[in-house]
Amino acid sequence: MDAAVERKRRRRNKSAIIREYLQQNPDTRPSAVVAALRQRKVKVSPTLVSNVRARMSAANERGAGKPRRSGRSSGSHSVSVSDLVLARKFADALGSINAALRALETLSKLSS
């Protein structure tokens, strides 16, 4: 049993092998990568190849060492006092804040 564990420890994972192949052959289609790796006795699926490629491109776009952006950015969508005054006038014109919110939700659905 120890020999099998030792072999597994020395063996590289399939994603690393796919990444290595894609770095050398970046424009290769997933089915061609599967066929090439099959000749090396590595069994992978086209889906795994596509997922590894997507993770590689996402990591390259973000850049090494850069943190991922959080869901909200602070300050880029700040609301000025004049915007609040206009929003209040809008809500007053419709009768309530809830009516203004419903109108904005409807407008959002129409413009989508």
N, C-alpha and C positions, 0 to 999 in steps of 0.2 A: 504494500500500500504506500510506503514511503517513496518508492520510485515514481509512482504516478503523481504524487503531490509535487515531487521535485521537477518532473517534466512540465507540469502546469505552471510552476513558478517561473521556469525559464522561458515559457512560451509567451509571446506578445499578444495583446488582445486584438480582436478583429478591427476595432475602430482605429487603432494605431496603424495597422497595416493598410487600411483603406486611406487614411490621411496621407501616409507616405506615398502611396500609389497616385493619389490625386494631386499631390504636390509636384510629382514628376510628369503627370499627364492631366493637366487641369481641365481640358475640354472634352474629356472622355465621357460618354454616356454611361449611366448606371449599369445597363446590361453588358456593356463591353468591359466594365470594371469587374463585374461578377465573373465573366468568362476568363479574364486575365488572371484573376486570383484563384479561380478553380484550377488553372494549370499549375499554380504554386501549392495546390492541395489545401486551400483555404476556402471554406464554404461560407458565403455571405449572400444576403438577399439584396435585390435592387433597392428595396425600401431602406435598408440599413445604409447603403451607399448614399442615397439621397439625403437621409437624415444627417449623416456625418458631413456631407458637403454643405448642407444648410448651416450647421453649427460652425463650420470653418469660415464660411462667408460672413456670418453674423459676428464672429470674433474678430475677423479682419476689419469689418466696418467700424466696430466699436474701438478697436485698437487695443494693443496689449497694455495692461496696467491701468486703463481708464475704467473708472467705476461705471456701473450701469446707472442710467438716469432713473430717478424715482418717478412715480406716477404724476405728481404735481410739481410744478415749478413755482418757486416763490418769487413774487414780484413782477413776473412777465404779464400777468393779467390783473394788475391792480386797478381798482376802481377809484376814480376821482370823486371829489365832493360834488362837482357839477353833474357827473353821471348819476349819482345818488339822488340829486334834486330832480333830474329828469325822470328817473325811475319812480320817484314818489308822485310826481305829477301824472305819470302814466297810470299808476295804480289808483290815484284819486279819480282820474277820468273814467276808469272802468268800475269804480265803486269799492274795490277792495284789493288787497295784495293777492288773495287767492284767485280772484278773477283775472288779474294781470298775469299770474303764473299759468293759469289755464290757457289764456290767449297766447302766451309765448310758447307753450308746449304745442298748441295747434299750429302755430306759425312754423315751428321747427319741423313738424311732420309734413307740412305742405312744401317746405323748401328742400326736403330731402329727396 
